[in-house]
Amino acid sequence: MAGAKIPSWRQFSFIATGLVASFAVSGLANYLMALVPGVTPFGYGVVNVVVVPLAIALPLLAAICLQRVELARRRLALNRLASHDPVTDLYRPGAFSTIVDRRRKIVDVDNPAGAFLVVHADHLSEVNRRYGLEAGDEALALIALAIRSSVRTGDVVGRIGATMFGVFLPGAEEGDARDIADRISASVTGVYFSPDGAPDAVSVRIGGVVFAEQIGFNDMFREAVERLYSEDPTEDSLAIALGALRLDTAYRH
């Protein structure tokens, strides 16, 4: 049949080993009973109906369970590899946007507000040029760790570009968003980064959007990036199309 999966030699070996072991256990049990004087037909029946099947089935079931556990572990590892960035251990862009949109759909109807922050790693190209790509990856990993340590339980953090991270804050108001942005900035400032044994600084810029009702990932991202690169970060303004209050300060540390 086209597309049918052909069993591997490992599967054939497992089946053959199970059959041989079953015959061996059954034969050994009957041989030992033949050596025991006075065994009644009922005793033979108990051994063949209860003892022998248990002696055969339990090891096989244990082996199958172990294989299923290992298969589940490998699936989890593959799923994590597919959804998480290997450098920062944060969600990859596609997985991150999907999770944010899903969370948006099941948000508490009594508190549909929230915020979205974009964290941009500054001077990363300079770090790559001066110290190499491994140093740049180290800087990104340190920034990711600083972000994770600064958010609340239930917040979602992901990598959304080569030098950019996203932070979704469900239920957050403007004060919450500012507090978290301050914590991220302070945490990044305190990072010890020493490529080639020479201490250097890592820095980030943070822009964000605070919204009164849940909006899609693309809209949140666009508004937050607009604030990140705003020429006048002190301007207090409203996102006209969405009616979402934006942070009036782009943090720079």
LINNORSUL-V991739 format. One record per backbone hydrogen bond with DSSP energy under -0.5 kcal/mol. CO is the residue of the C=O (numbers start at 0). NH is the residue of the N-H. Records with the same first field share a line. If there is no record, write none. Layout:
# LINNORSUL-V991739
CO->NH ; NH
This chain:
# LINNORSUL-V991739
0->3
3->5
7->11
8->12
9->13
10->14
11->15
12->16
13->17
14->18
15->19
16->20
17->21
18->22
19->23
20->24
21->25
22->26
23->27
24->28
25->29
26->30
27->31
28->32
29->33
30->34
31->35
32->35
34->36
35->38
39->43
40->44
41->45
42->46
43->47
44->48
45->49 ; 50
46->51
49->53
50->54
51->55
52->56
53->57
55->59
56->60
57->61
58->62
59->63
60->64
61->65
62->66
63->67
64->68
65->69
66->70
67->71
68->72
69->73
70->74
71->75
72->76
73->77
74->78
75->79
76->80
77->81
78->82
79->83
82->91
84->88
89->84
90->158
91->95
92->96
93->97
94->98
95->99
96->100
97->101
98->102
99->103
100->104
101->105
102->105
103->106
107->110
112->170
113->210
114->168
115->208
116->118 ; 166
117->119 ; 206
118->120 ; 164
119->121 ; 204
120->123
121->202
122->126
123->127
124->128
125->129
126->130 ; 131
127->131
131->135
132->136
133->137
134->138
135->139
136->140
137->141
138->142
139->143
140->144
141->145
142->146
143->147
144->148
146->149 ; 150
147->150
151->154
155->167
156->90
157->159 ; 165
162->120
163->159 ; 160
164->118
165->157
166->116 ; 168
167->155 ; 169
168->114 ; 171
172->176
173->177
174->178
175->179
176->180
177->181
178->182
179->183
180->184
181->185
182->186
183->187
184->188
185->189
187->190
190->192
192->199
193->196
194->197
196->198
199->192
202->121
203->252
204->119
205->250
206->117
207->246
208->115
210->113
215->219
216->220
217->221
218->222
219->223
220->224
221->225
222->226
223->227
224->228
226->229
231->234
234->236
236->245
237->239
238->242 ; 243
243->238
244->209
248->250
250->205
